[in-house]
């Protein structure tokens, strides 16, 4: 059974950095289009960054120039490098994407990891 598991969240001061990882576990053939989402308290979940195809990336305007999404296909892992963090970046960060396993293609969500940025 395929699972997406995030890690790397935590508490950081404004201006600091964190690197999130999302690992696909199971009998994985490939990870495909993947994205990172976040949900701040009292707000709707929003798309932060996505990586499509080989290396096409998109970012929310609020994180452009500060966040970088990348992937390591050999490790079935997608990363989100977050620099110059701001208090408004606080939220639960979840990964979502299409994974090809021995059972075929499916779209999955991780359980999320908390990021808290203090001012």
C-alpha positions as CSV (number, residue, x, y, z in Angstrom):
1,X,0.0,0.0,0.0
2,X,1.3,3.4,-1.0
3,X,1.8,6.1,1.7
4,X,3.3,9.6,1.6
5,X,5.1,10.5,4.8
6,X,6.3,14.1,5.5
7,X,9.1,15.1,7.8
8,X,11.2,18.1,8.6
9,X,8.7,20.4,10.2
10,X,9.3,22.3,13.4
11,X,9.6,25.6,15.2
12,X,11.9,28.2,13.6
13,X,12.5,31.9,14.1
14,X,11.6,34.3,11.3
15,X,14.3,34.5,8.7
16,X,15.3,30.9,9.3
17,X,15.1,27.8,7.1
18,X,13.6,24.4,7.1
19,X,13.7,21.5,4.6
20,X,10.7,19.3,4.3
21,X,10.7,15.9,2.8
22,X,7.9,13.7,1.5
23,X,8.8,10.1,1.0
24,X,6.6,7.6,-0.9
25,X,6.6,4.2,0.6
26,X,5.4,0.9,-0.7
27,X,6.4,-0.9,-3.9
28,X,6.9,2.3,-5.9
29,X,7.7,2.4,-9.6
30,X,7.8,6.2,-9.9
31,X,6.6,9.4,-8.4
32,X,5.0,11.8,-10.9
33,X,3.4,15.2,-10.5
34,X,3.8,16.3,-6.8
35,X,2.8,19.3,-4.8
36,X,3.2,20.8,-1.4
37,X,0.2,22.4,0.3
38,X,-0.2,24.2,3.5
39,X,-3.1,25.0,5.8
40,X,-2.9,27.9,8.3
41,X,-5.2,28.1,11.3
42,X,-8.6,29.2,10.2
43,X,-7.7,29.3,6.5
44,X,-8.3,27.0,3.6
45,X,-5.5,24.8,2.3
46,X,-3.5,26.4,-0.4
47,X,-1.0,25.1,-3.0
48,X,2.5,26.3,-2.1
49,X,4.6,24.6,-4.8
50,X,4.4,21.9,-7.4
51,X,6.7,19.9,-9.6
52,X,5.3,18.6,-12.9
53,X,6.8,16.2,-15.3
54,X,10.6,16.1,-15.3
55,X,11.4,19.5,-13.7
56,X,8.7,22.1,-14.4
57,X,7.9,23.9,-11.2
58,X,5.2,26.4,-10.0
59,X,5.0,28.4,-6.8
60,X,2.5,30.5,-5.0
61,X,3.3,34.2,-5.3
62,X,3.8,34.4,-1.6
63,X,6.7,32.0,-1.6
64,X,8.4,32.8,-4.9
65,X,12.1,33.4,-4.4
66,X,12.1,31.8,-1.0
67,X,10.9,28.2,-1.4
68,X,12.3,25.6,-3.8
69,X,10.7,22.3,-4.6
70,X,12.8,19.4,-5.9
71,X,12.7,15.7,-6.3
72,X,15.0,12.7,-6.0
73,X,13.4,9.9,-8.0
74,X,15.9,7.3,-6.8
75,X,14.7,7.9,-3.3
76,X,11.0,8.5,-4.2
77,X,11.2,11.7,-2.3
78,X,10.1,15.3,-2.9
79,X,11.6,18.2,-1.0
80,X,10.6,21.7,-0.1
81,X,13.4,24.0,0.9
82,X,12.0,26.9,2.7
83,X,14.3,30.0,3.3
84,X,13.6,33.4,4.8
85,X,10.6,32.1,6.6
86,X,8.0,34.5,7.8
87,X,5.3,34.1,10.6
88,X,2.7,33.9,7.9
89,X,4.3,30.7,6.6
90,X,3.1,28.9,9.7
91,X,0.8,26.0,9.0
92,X,0.5,22.3,8.4
93,X,2.4,21.3,5.3
94,X,1.2,18.3,3.3
95,X,2.4,16.7,0.2
96,X,0.1,15.4,-2.5
97,X,0.7,13.7,-5.8
98,X,0.5,10.9,-8.3
99,X,2.5,7.8,-7.5
100,X,2.9,4.8,-9.7
101,X,3.1,1.5,-7.8
102,X,2.7,-2.2,-8.7
103,X,-1.1,-1.6,-8.3
104,X,-1.1,1.2,-10.9
105,X,-1.4,5.0,-10.6
106,X,-3.0,6.6,-7.7
107,X,-3.2,10.1,-6.1
108,X,-2.2,10.3,-2.4
109,X,-2.0,12.7,0.5
110,X,0.5,12.7,3.3
111,X,-0.6,13.2,7.0
112,X,1.2,16.6,7.2
113,X,3.9,18.2,9.2
114,X,3.6,21.3,11.4
115,X,5.7,24.3,10.6
116,X,5.7,27.2,13.1
117,X,7.5,30.4,12.4
118,X,7.9,32.7,15.4
119,X,8.4,36.5,15.1
